[in-house]
């Protein structure tokens, strides 16, 4: 699950509208695309929107405004097949707690579309939405945003559809905060693993 190292840039991702409905209503896997689409097909799906960076064999990135917020939209490919997508919030806040508010807004949009989050992680293990690495501010919600920016607290939730794993994450480090939503193809996961193995092998 690399995908721009899960958008280590200070940004996130969210579908153009996140329409309400159950998993059975999902026509696309990510925005207006299906897993396995080529780079050309993905660019056609974005219409006249132009990439914000020069497209590569591995990624194509756009910027979109959703619910009044600006997101980086990223598509990731292996062997010219779409294998994952993501939204990364590009908004910057001086009040770190505003990132928590952004997280809650995105969370509600995802619940409306995909229903209640999973109670088990992708590997089948139980997990909690809030992961404390240092509980200094655990009893002080007014400083949870600061705790996130320091890497002491991570918010994360996941959803599953028939062929997609979805992860919402709010995390930070060195006083920088990232709010991301990643969409990962379950059926094409083997392509990602092979590409990762090949990339690692070529470094030695």
Backbone bond lengths (Angstrom), bond angles and torsions (degrees), N, CA, C in turn:
res aa  C-N    CA-C-N  psi(-1)  N-CA   C-N-CA  omega(-1)  CA-C   N-CA-C  phi
1 X - - - 1.464 - - 1.525 109.00 -
2 X 1.339 116.44 63.74 1.454 120.18 -177.75 1.527 110.12 -79.09
3 X 1.299 116.23 -69.71 1.456 126.02 179.18 1.517 113.92 36.51
4 X 1.351 113.63 79.77 1.456 121.28 -176.84 1.530 109.33 53.80
5 X 1.367 113.78 36.18 1.461 122.04 -175.25 1.514 109.10 50.38
6 X 1.334 111.88 49.50 1.463 123.55 -174.31 1.516 110.79 45.25
7 X 1.313 113.06 52.59 1.457 122.39 174.82 1.514 111.79 54.61
8 X 1.326 114.99 60.09 1.457 120.21 177.19 1.509 112.27 -65.08
9 X 1.326 116.04 -7.91 1.454 119.61 171.91 1.517 108.22 -70.19
10 X 1.323 117.25 157.45 1.467 119.39 -177.50 1.517 110.77 -77.99
11 X 1.312 116.53 71.41 1.455 122.84 -176.94 1.529 113.47 -157.86
12 X 1.396 120.43 178.10 1.486 124.82 -179.69 1.527 114.64 -141.28
13 X 1.339 118.94 -165.48 1.444 121.40 179.33 1.517 115.21 -152.55
14 X 1.304 117.84 140.36 1.465 122.33 -178.70 1.517 111.11 -157.10
15 X 1.350 119.67 137.66 1.447 121.13 -177.27 1.524 112.93 -59.37
16 X 1.298 116.60 157.44 1.457 120.39 -172.55 1.508 112.33 -52.67
17 X 1.299 120.09 -28.08 1.457 118.74 -179.15 1.513 113.46 -139.96
18 X 1.324 116.72 -19.94 1.452 120.58 -174.65 1.526 110.00 48.70
19 X 1.326 118.37 61.33 1.458 120.61 -177.09 1.511 112.05 -62.67
20 X 1.328 115.57 149.49 1.455 120.19 179.51 1.518 109.93 -71.05
21 X 1.332 115.94 155.33 1.454 120.11 177.86 1.503 110.98 145.98
22 X 1.303 116.50 166.64 1.454 120.96 -179.29 1.513 109.98 -85.59
23 X 1.353 115.94 174.59 1.453 120.59 179.10 1.524 110.49 -58.96
24 X 1.324 118.19 -32.25 1.459 121.04 -177.84 1.522 111.84 -66.71
25 X 1.348 116.86 -19.28 1.454 120.70 -178.17 1.525 112.72 -85.99
26 X 1.336 117.10 -6.12 1.456 120.49 -174.00 1.529 110.16 -71.87
27 X 1.332 116.34 117.46 1.457 121.86 177.98 1.515 110.70 -92.57
28 X 1.330 115.57 -36.40 1.453 121.66 -179.43 1.527 109.65 -112.09
29 X 1.337 114.73 161.70 1.463 119.68 175.94 1.524 111.45 -87.18
30 X 1.337 115.95 -39.01 1.466 121.26 -177.71 1.516 108.40 -150.92
31 X 1.344 115.21 119.62 1.453 120.33 -173.94 1.525 109.12 52.64
32 X 1.334 118.07 -124.96 1.464 119.77 -179.80 1.526 110.75 -108.99
33 X 1.332 115.39 41.37 1.460 119.95 -178.47 1.526 111.05 -130.44
34 X 1.340 113.66 162.23 1.460 121.42 174.25 1.524 108.15 -121.21
35 X 1.326 116.29 150.31 1.463 119.88 178.36 1.527 110.03 -58.95
36 X 1.320 114.99 141.01 1.455 120.83 179.94 1.516 114.16 96.02
37 X 1.350 117.07 -10.14 1.466 119.77 177.38 1.532 110.37 -62.41
38 X 1.332 115.62 151.75 1.460 121.00 177.40 1.525 110.27 -81.43
39 X 1.335 116.31 168.17 1.468 120.31 176.98 1.533 110.45 -58.86
40 X 1.341 116.15 -40.51 1.459 119.92 179.93 1.529 110.61 -62.05
41 X 1.318 117.50 -44.73 1.461 121.11 -179.25 1.533 111.28 -64.08
42 X 1.322 116.10 -37.77 1.466 119.62 178.47 1.520 110.32 -66.06
43 X 1.324 117.64 -43.20 1.458 120.39 179.55 1.524 110.61 -63.37
44 X 1.317 117.61 -36.81 1.464 121.09 176.66 1.531 109.57 -64.27
45 X 1.329 116.89 -38.53 1.467 120.67 -178.62 1.525 112.08 -64.54
46 X 1.346 117.27 -25.17 1.464 121.57 179.45 1.525 112.10 -86.94
47 X 1.313 117.02 0.64 1.460 120.43 177.32 1.519 112.83 63.54
48 X 1.324 116.34 -131.52 1.465 121.12 -176.74 1.526 112.78 -86.09
49 X 1.315 117.21 -1.48 1.462 120.53 179.04 1.533 109.67 -62.73
50 X 1.325 116.97 132.51 1.461 121.03 -177.58 1.529 110.88 -99.70
51 X 1.334 117.26 142.02 1.464 120.22 177.27 1.525 110.44 -59.95
52 X 1.335 116.65 146.57 1.470 120.34 -179.71 1.517 111.19 -86.76
53 X 1.326 116.84 -17.04 1.451 122.00 175.83 1.519 107.47 -127.73
54 X 1.331 117.28 160.21 1.462 119.35 176.52 1.522 108.42 -62.91
55 X 1.339 118.12 122.32 1.467 120.33 -179.82 1.523 111.17 -58.84
56 X 1.322 115.87 144.32 1.458 121.41 176.60 1.521 108.47 -120.90
57 X 1.330 116.14 -179.84 1.461 119.52 177.36 1.524 111.02 -67.07
58 X 1.342 115.99 -24.33 1.458 119.66 -174.32 1.521 114.02 -98.63
59 X 1.334 118.53 -33.56 1.462 120.20 -176.02 1.528 113.56 -140.69
60 X 1.329 113.65 150.67 1.464 122.28 167.63 1.527 105.72 -131.74
61 X 1.338 116.72 130.72 1.466 120.61 -176.07 1.526 111.39 -124.68
62 X 1.319 115.00 141.77 1.456 122.24 177.39 1.529 108.59 -131.00
63 X 1.338 115.49 169.78 1.460 121.06 171.60 1.516 107.49 -118.19
64 X 1.325 116.96 136.83 1.455 120.95 179.57 1.523 109.12 -139.93
65 X 1.335 115.73 151.30 1.456 121.84 176.00 1.517 108.38 -106.09
66 X 1.340 116.16 122.66 1.451 122.17 -177.15 1.517 108.95 -131.93
67 X 1.321 115.58 125.62 1.464 120.72 -179.05 1.523 111.19 52.68
68 X 1.329 116.18 37.61 1.455 121.05 177.13 1.516 114.65 78.90
69 X 1.344 117.95 5.88 1.457 121.24 -179.22 1.527 109.63 -118.04
70 X 1.317 116.09 150.97 1.455 121.26 -177.77 1.524 110.67 -98.80
71 X 1.345 114.66 129.77 1.452 120.48 -178.77 1.524 111.27 -126.65
72 X 1.316 115.35 146.44 1.450 120.88 165.07 1.524 106.48 -84.70
73 X 1.317 116.19 131.59 1.467 121.98 178.81 1.520 107.10 -112.25
74 X 1.316 116.99 122.15 1.466 120.38 -174.88 1.518 111.61 -125.22
75 X 1.322 114.86 135.92 1.467 122.34 175.43 1.528 107.74 -113.52
76 X 1.331 117.24 136.32 1.459 120.94 -179.30 1.525 110.12 -119.27
77 X 1.343 115.98 137.43 1.462 121.69 -174.76 1.525 111.87 -125.27
78 X 1.316 115.30 150.64 1.456 123.08 169.22 1.523 106.25 -134.38
79 X 1.343 116.41 126.24 1.469 121.19 -177.50 1.532 111.22 53.67
80 X 1.329 115.56 41.00 1.467 122.49 178.63 1.528 112.43 60.91
81 X 1.325 117.45 28.61 1.455 122.79 175.46 1.526 109.15 -122.44
82 X 1.328 116.50 130.51 1.454 121.16 179.25 1.533 109.42 -67.64
83 X 1.339 116.58 121.99 1.466 120.20 -177.54 1.532 112.99 -118.77
84 X 1.342 117.05 -18.22 1.465 118.90 178.88 1.524 110.34 -161.71
85 X 1.315 115.15 161.39 1.457 121.51 178.61 1.519 108.92 -145.36
86 X 1.309 116.45 162.59 1.461 118.22 -178.54 1.520 111.59 -159.57
87 X 1.330 113.52 156.93 1.459 121.80 172.16 1.529 107.58 -118.61
88 X 1.319 116.67 137.97 1.458 120.91 177.98 1.528 108.92 -131.19
89 X 1.297 116.33 121.25 1.466 121.19 -178.40 1.516 110.83 -65.60
90 X 1.320 116.22 129.14 1.458 120.76 -179.19 1.524 112.75 -101.53
91 X 1.327 116.79 -3.35 1.464 120.63 179.17 1.526 110.11 -65.65
92 X 1.321 117.31 142.90 1.463 122.65 176.67 1.527 108.63 -115.32
93 X 1.321 116.99 132.50 1.462 122.34 -179.64 1.532 109.97 -124.07
94 X 1.316 116.67 137.20 1.460 119.97 172.62 1.525 110.36 -82.14
95 X 1.333 115.81 -26.64 1.464 121.67 174.29 1.527 107.00 -93.85
96 X 1.329 116.64 106.66 1.464 120.62 -174.40 1.525 113.01 -61.67
97 X 1.324 118.10 -25.50 1.462 119.63 179.99 1.521 112.52 -66.07
98 X 1.335 116.70 -18.04 1.461 119.19 177.83 1.527 110.98 -68.41
99 X 1.339 116.60 -25.20 1.458 119.15 175.40 1.525 110.41 -67.43
100 X 1.336 116.11 -34.15 1.458 120.03 177.02 1.528 109.58 -65.27
101 X 1.337 116.52 -38.67 1.467 120.33 176.64 1.531 110.59 -64.21
102 X 1.330 117.01 -41.42 1.468 120.86 176.58 1.522 109.98 -60.28
103 X 1.315 115.96 -44.17 1.462 121.31 179.64 1.529 110.56 -58.15
104 X 1.320 116.80 -45.68 1.461 120.52 -178.43 1.521 111.29 -64.90
105 X 1.333 117.42 -36.48 1.465 120.62 178.33 1.528 110.82 -65.83
106 X 1.324 116.59 -45.01 1.455 120.89 179.31 1.526 109.98 -65.88
107 X 1.294 116.27 -40.79 1.476 121.60 178.28 1.532 110.75 -56.16
108 X 1.313 116.85 -46.00 1.464 120.54 -179.39 1.525 111.32 -64.80
109 X 1.331 117.31 -38.56 1.464 120.67 177.29 1.530 110.97 -62.26
110 X 1.319 115.98 -42.14 1.460 120.20 179.94 1.523 111.66 -68.36
111 X 1.326 116.88 -37.63 1.469 120.44 177.40 1.522 110.49 -63.55
112 X 1.337 116.62 -40.32 1.458 120.38 179.22 1.522 110.97 -61.92
113 X 1.334 116.25 -35.10 1.461 119.33 -177.22 1.528 112.78 -86.66
114 X 1.351 116.60 -43.02 1.461 119.74 -171.89 1.530 114.50 -110.65
115 X 1.327 116.72 -3.80 1.452 118.87 -179.72 1.519 112.98 86.85
116 X 1.310 115.81 -164.72 1.461 122.03 -177.48 1.532 110.74 -63.65
117 X 1.345 118.03 137.83 1.466 120.51 178.11 1.530 111.55 -60.89
118 X 1.312 115.93 157.50 1.460 121.61 177.04 1.526 110.23 -66.39
119 X 1.333 116.55 148.23 1.460 119.55 175.61 1.520 111.84 -95.82
120 X 1.337 116.28 -0.80 1.465 120.80 174.61 1.519 109.22 -127.30
121 X 1.314 116.81 147.06 1.455 122.21 -179.28 1.518 109.20 -73.76
122 X 1.324 117.19 175.44 1.458 121.20 -176.74 1.525 112.15 -60.35
123 X 1.330 116.41 -28.42 1.466 119.43 -179.92 1.526 112.64 -86.38
124 X 1.342 116.39 3.24 1.455 120.24 178.02 1.506 115.24 92.96
125 X 1.330 116.94 -6.06 1.466 120.57 -179.65 1.525 111.26 -84.63
126 X 1.333 115.67 149.79 1.463 120.39 175.00 1.526 109.59 -66.80
127 X 1.328 116.65 153.69 1.456 119.80 177.85 1.522 109.56 -152.78
128 X 1.311 114.97 165.56 1.465 120.87 177.12 1.525 109.37 -114.40
129 X 1.329 115.14 148.72 1.464 119.44 -179.34 1.522 111.30 -61.82
130 X 1.327 117.12 -38.17 1.461 121.20 -179.21 1.525 109.39 -106.00
131 X 1.324 116.01 120.53 1.457 121.93 178.95 1.524 109.03 -110.37
132 X 1.333 116.37 112.34 1.459 121.83 -179.72 1.523 110.28 -94.87
133 X 1.328 115.75 125.28 1.459 120.82 175.28 1.524 110.44 -100.00
134 X 1.325 114.39 -20.87 1.470 121.79 174.19 1.523 105.71 -149.59
135 X 1.319 117.04 117.06 1.471 119.83 -171.35 1.531 114.21 -91.07
136 X 1.332 117.05 26.72 1.469 121.44 -179.62 1.521 111.87 -54.13
137 X 1.353 116.86 -42.21 1.472 121.08 -176.76 1.529 112.64 -107.13
138 X 1.314 117.09 16.94 1.458 120.94 -174.54 1.524 113.33 -57.71
139 X 1.308 117.57 -36.21 1.468 121.88 -179.00 1.522 112.73 -96.74
140 X 1.325 116.81 15.59 1.462 121.68 -177.40 1.528 110.23 -131.32
141 X 1.349 117.61 81.21 1.472 121.49 -177.12 1.520 113.94 -54.93
142 X 1.338 117.62 -27.49 1.459 119.92 179.71 1.527 112.01 -64.55
143 X 1.325 117.20 -15.58 1.468 120.81 -179.58 1.522 112.59 -116.46
144 X 1.332 117.70 14.12 1.454 119.47 178.55 1.526 111.41 -64.65
145 X 1.318 117.25 -37.63 1.459 120.06 177.70 1.515 111.36 -60.88
146 X 1.332 116.41 -41.49 1.461 121.21 177.22 1.524 110.17 -63.84
147 X 1.328 116.20 -42.06 1.466 120.53 179.46 1.527 110.58 -60.54
148 X 1.328 116.81 -39.27 1.471 120.65 177.59 1.516 110.56 -63.52
149 X 1.329 116.90 -44.84 1.466 121.07 -178.30 1.525 112.23 -63.83
150 X 1.332 116.29 -24.07 1.465 121.68 -179.91 1.531 111.94 -90.62
151 X 1.333 116.74 -5.29 1.455 119.81 -177.74 1.505 113.78 84.20
152 X 1.339 118.01 9.43 1.462 122.02 -178.32 1.525 112.85 -84.34
153 X 1.342 116.78 -19.64 1.456 121.40 -176.41 1.524 109.98 -139.31
154 X 1.334 116.32 137.07 1.460 122.54 176.48 1.523 108.50 -129.21
155 X 1.330 116.03 132.19 1.460 121.38 171.50 1.524 107.46 -100.93
156 X 1.334 117.23 135.01 1.458 118.40 177.48 1.519 110.19 -156.08
157 X 1.330 115.12 143.68 1.460 122.71 176.79 1.523 107.97 -142.67
158 X 1.342 116.23 158.04 1.455 118.23 177.73 1.523 110.78 -138.80
159 X 1.301 114.93 154.40 1.459 124.37 175.92 1.525 108.12 -132.54
160 X 1.320 116.36 158.17 1.458 121.15 176.26 1.526 109.64 -134.47
161 X 1.320 115.65 137.51 1.455 120.56 168.75 1.526 105.86 -113.36
162 X 1.302 117.90 -171.45 1.461 120.48 -176.85 1.522 112.85 -61.68
163 X 1.342 117.46 -28.70 1.467 118.98 -177.54 1.528 113.96 -138.62
164 X 1.340 117.64 14.21 1.457 120.62 -175.89 1.533 111.57 -137.37
165 X 1.329 114.93 136.34 1.464 121.50 169.76 1.520 107.56 -102.45
166 X 1.330 116.89 132.35 1.468 121.88 -176.62 1.521 108.86 -123.08
167 X 1.313 117.31 130.66 1.458 121.06 179.85 1.516 111.31 -128.65
168 X 1.319 115.52 127.20 1.460 122.89 172.66 1.516 106.75 -103.66
169 X 1.323 116.99 129.56 1.466 119.97 -178.14 1.524 111.74 -143.09
170 X 1.330 114.99 135.29 1.457 122.72 172.58 1.520 106.39 -120.33
171 X 1.317 116.49 114.71 1.458 120.97 -175.70 1.520 109.43 -146.28
172 X 1.319 116.12 169.46 1.452 119.38 -179.93 1.511 112.21 -162.71
173 X 1.331 114.53 176.38 1.461 122.32 178.88 1.521 107.42 -172.25
174 X 1.326 116.33 144.74 1.468 120.60 178.70 1.526 111.81 52.66
175 X 1.334 115.89 36.95 1.466 123.85 176.36 1.526 113.34 64.91
176 X 1.321 116.10 26.34 1.457 122.32 171.28 1.524 107.89 -118.51
177 X 1.335 117.09 136.80 1.461 121.72 -174.75 1.524 110.25 -116.90
178 X 1.338 115.85 140.59 1.461 122.16 179.11 1.525 109.00 -124.89
179 X 1.293 116.04 128.90 1.465 122.52 173.70 1.514 107.73 -116.65
180 X 1.319 117.66 113.14 1.456 122.88 -173.38 1.515 112.10 -128.84
181 X 1.323 115.44 148.53 1.457 121.58 168.16 1.523 106.61 -127.15
182 X 1.319 116.97 117.57 1.458 121.18 -178.74 1.515 111.56 -109.54
183 X 1.322 116.17 141.05 1.469 123.40 177.86 1.531 106.90 -120.30
184 X 1.319 117.78 123.87 1.455 121.57 -173.18 1.528 110.93 -127.61
185 X 1.323 116.27 129.21 1.463 120.96 178.68 1.520 109.77 -70.08
186 X 1.316 116.52 126.19 1.458 119.98 178.37 1.528 110.38 -78.24
187 X 1.318 117.34 -37.20 1.462 121.23 -176.85 1.526 113.17 -74.31
188 X 1.338 117.49 -25.08 1.466 120.57 -179.15 1.524 112.03 -104.01
189 X 1.319 115.80 14.32 1.465 120.38 -178.95 1.523 111.47 -59.36
190 X 1.352 116.29 -33.25 1.468 119.31 -179.02 1.523 111.33 -63.44
191 X 1.342 117.66 -32.09 1.469 120.10 176.91 1.515 111.06 -64.64
192 X 1.337 116.14 -40.72 1.454 120.52 179.27 1.517 111.15 -64.10
193 X 1.337 115.70 -41.85 1.460 120.00 -179.79 1.525 111.47 -65.09
194 X 1.327 116.77 -41.81 1.458 120.43 179.36 1.523 111.08 -64.91
195 X 1.336 116.25 -40.04 1.460 120.63 179.20 1.522 110.39 -64.82
196 X 1.328 116.05 -38.92 1.465 120.53 179.18 1.533 110.42 -66.01
197 X 1.322 116.37 -41.78 1.462 120.71 178.99 1.523 110.77 -63.84
198 X 1.342 116.09 -41.62 1.460 120.60 179.75 1.523 110.53 -64.73
199 X 1.351 116.78 -42.38 1.460 120.79 -179.72 1.524 110.59 -63.90
200 X 1.325 117.37 -41.03 1.459 121.77 179.46 1.522 110.83 -66.26
201 X 1.337 115.71 -42.50 1.453 120.89 -179.28 1.523 111.19 -61.65
202 X 1.331 116.74 -38.81 1.467 120.76 -177.40 1.522 113.08 -70.86
203 X 1.319 116.85 -11.66 1.474 120.28 -179.80 1.519 111.81 -86.32
204 X 1.328 117.76 -7.73 1.456 121.55 -177.98 1.521 110.70 -115.96
